[in-house]
């Protein structure tokens, strides 16, 4: 990093387009919390999921057609996605027979666990034998460039947060969907592994080498038509002691025209970091705008996304109305949708005066 | 990153202590600019360099004893360090005979080029045959933790900058040396590959995966005696479109009690980024203090380090006096040393009132 001029010439990385549609594998999962990836795919990429496939021990279903790998292949599936996590991130032996069957029946395997699929010798050998691919969405593309700082064409929105794990991905997905419903040309851009599975492309920014993180963010939302919106999934928080660097690289590389601040009302301490206070919404807006101006001087905050899953509908509505008044900005819970979400979308795409 | 609780349990990484002392290899270098690493080692780790070793074509010397690998080994050397760079970062074929000789004569090889030593089959085979190590200082230690945000004991100083490549490493080295000369218990902590070679330990922060960058910075300056100072080599700049994320992770993980802002008077645009203005010193102080308070609320700016290598002694002195008055902070050029440097050291270690 000490001498940018000495950086070897960058090569444009290959796109990470995933084989689709998917068969969603649920393993032997007994609690829905461990099937978040599968539920996310069902909710946000339903048209690209031909069915689900589970071991007899599984206690969780998605409501999709139950298909064997062979049936899924016949229905057009091109890959089996491991849609469940387990403690430690390993692939248990009980999963091997169904995964091997999927390879034999013509499906690629897609995983995002701590253990890479290619680290399992039986899977590696079977994939080679059947001419199938093992794709780990934790692996970023090779040959990412360092950031150039060059302003790109098209419009960009970035979801930012007061903490991790409070709805930045779902907010971006919801806003992209609501934009398209409003007739706006918009794409969701995934910066994390579940998002990559949903979008079928993107990259896991947290796995990129630090020097290339802003460059990866630039690569994620390339030049586009002047009226096109990229809605970019945020990561971490500028006020997080472990992940602020990732958040800043994503902010700088995204060059957002608009940010939406994601927040969970009532969360007082950073998740997993007792004693570390969640910053205020105002502080989060101010910090993101101040730092974001470096690569887009026209950056503005379009509004706020609340995760109100722990509140009743009435409580949520009252709180969002009060906070909207206090902050002078639209506030919506994208999962609840409705007029509040449409107002937030309008605030995102309006041309600032 | 979306769920910190799911992060696998961290294992403390092995220390990256390098085998020392060194024999410095100059290859066939004809211009001093390509031997910066060797000069840095000579200037800052002279007592750990037994000699230099070059091909007959070389036109650059360090003024150290010229030794063969065998002679260096007899003089106590444990490793040959590749102290030169060449365009493209490859290891030319003409270097292979001397490098193979060094392995045969009992030296480990240490490199930091773009091409990893272990990627060269002849070196890999010879190292295995002779039981020697090939060490790449571009490789960070394995199993780095994510940052905890926990405040560590001991005192820390971080050099920060208005841009890349303007003296953050030399400032940290100079301050650590001047502190020790003033009787203060101080260590230089290296965050880049040349610094790692000089210190004989540390890590190349720019090569760490983004999610672990702040954790790597925490690991770099562990708990210490309350009166001990770690003087940490800074990286990049918070106002750099490509590297600000690395700088922020280092700032958060370092938890500095004091920062020293490094600046090159007269530099108007970021190196290699035409059109991107160098931020003011005041903006750089303010941004670092604001963001640094997250992990150390007591952070303060102790003073400024100027790189005045392009000015005369008189010009430099006048400029530093004027800027010191304007900013109300000590300003020194560590390479020029003198009373200004001692005043900067006093400002670094003074207990704020």
Contacts between the chains, C-beta under 8 A, distances in Angstrom:
chain1	res1	chain2	res2	distance
A	1	B	164	6.1
A	1	B	192	6.9
A	1	B	206	4.4
A	1	B	235	5.8
A	1	B	236	5.8
A	1	B	243	5.6
A	1	B	246	6.8
A	2	B	164	6.1
A	2	B	165	5.0
A	2	B	169	7.3
A	2	B	192	6.1
A	2	B	194	7.5
A	3	B	164	7.4
A	3	B	165	5.3
A	3	B	271	7.6
A	4	B	164	6.3
A	4	B	165	7.6
A	4	B	242	7.4
A	4	B	271	5.9
A	4	B	272	3.7
A	4	B	273	7.4
A	5	B	271	7.2
A	5	B	272	5.3
A	6	B	85	7.3
A	6	B	89	7.9
A	8	B	88	6.7
A	8	B	89	6.3
A	8	B	114	5.8
A	85	B	6	7.2
A	88	B	8	6.7
A	89	B	6	7.9
A	89	B	8	6.2
A	114	B	8	5.8
A	146	B	242	4.9
A	147	B	241	5.4
A	147	B	242	3.7
A	148	B	241	7.5
A	148	B	242	7.5
A	148	B	273	7.9
A	149	B	241	3.2
A	149	B	242	6.7
A	149	B	273	5.6
A	149	B	276	5.7
A	164	B	1	6.1
A	164	B	2	6.1
A	164	B	3	7.3
A	164	B	4	6.2
A	165	B	2	5.0
A	165	B	3	5.2
A	165	B	4	7.6
A	169	B	2	7.3
A	192	B	1	6.9
A	192	B	2	6.0
A	194	B	2	7.5
A	205	B	210	6.6
A	206	B	1	4.3
A	206	B	209	7.5
A	206	B	210	5.7
A	206	B	211	3.9
A	207	B	209	5.9
A	207	B	210	7.4
A	207	B	211	7.0
A	208	B	209	7.0
A	208	B	210	5.4
A	209	B	206	7.4
A	209	B	207	5.8
A	209	B	208	7.0
A	209	B	209	5.9
A	209	B	210	7.0
A	210	B	205	6.6
A	210	B	206	5.7
A	210	B	207	7.4
A	210	B	208	5.4
A	210	B	209	7.0
A	210	B	210	4.8
A	210	B	213	4.5
A	210	B	245	6.5
A	210	B	246	4.7
A	210	B	249	6.6
A	211	B	206	3.9
A	211	B	207	7.0
A	211	B	242	7.6
A	211	B	243	6.7
A	211	B	246	6.3
A	213	B	210	4.5
A	213	B	245	5.1
A	213	B	246	7.8
A	214	B	241	6.5
A	214	B	242	5.1
A	214	B	243	7.3
A	214	B	244	7.2
A	214	B	245	6.0
A	215	B	242	6.4
A	235	B	1	5.7
A	236	B	1	5.7
A	238	B	248	7.9
A	238	B	291	7.8
A	239	B	294	6.0
A	241	B	147	5.3
A	241	B	148	7.5
A	241	B	149	3.2
A	241	B	214	6.5
A	241	B	252	5.4
A	241	B	253	8.0
A	241	B	294	6.2
A	241	B	295	5.3
A	242	B	4	7.3
A	242	B	146	4.9
A	242	B	147	3.7
A	242	B	148	7.6
A	242	B	149	6.7
A	242	B	211	7.6
A	242	B	214	5.1
A	242	B	215	6.4
A	242	B	252	7.8
A	243	B	1	5.6
A	243	B	211	6.7
A	243	B	214	7.3
A	244	B	214	7.2
A	244	B	248	5.3
A	244	B	249	7.0
A	244	B	252	5.7
A	244	B	291	7.6
A	244	B	294	7.3
A	245	B	210	6.5
A	245	B	213	5.1
A	245	B	214	6.0
A	245	B	245	4.2
A	245	B	246	6.4
A	245	B	247	7.8
A	245	B	248	4.6
A	245	B	249	3.1
A	245	B	250	7.9
A	245	B	252	7.2
A	246	B	1	6.7
A	246	B	210	4.7
A	246	B	211	6.3
A	246	B	213	7.8
A	246	B	245	6.4
A	246	B	249	7.9
A	247	B	245	7.8
A	248	B	238	8.0
A	248	B	244	5.3
A	248	B	245	4.6
A	248	B	248	4.9
A	249	B	210	6.6
A	249	B	244	7.1
A	249	B	245	3.1
A	249	B	246	7.9
A	250	B	245	7.9
A	252	B	241	5.4
A	252	B	242	7.8
A	252	B	244	5.7
A	252	B	245	7.2
A	253	B	241	8.0
A	271	B	3	7.6
A	271	B	4	6.0
A	271	B	5	7.2
A	272	B	4	3.7
A	272	B	5	5.3
A	273	B	4	7.4
A	273	B	148	7.9
A	273	B	149	5.6
A	276	B	149	5.7
A	287	B	290	8.0
A	290	B	287	8.0
A	291	B	238	7.8
A	291	B	244	7.6
A	294	B	239	6.0
A	294	B	241	6.2
A	294	B	244	7.3
A	295	B	241	5.3
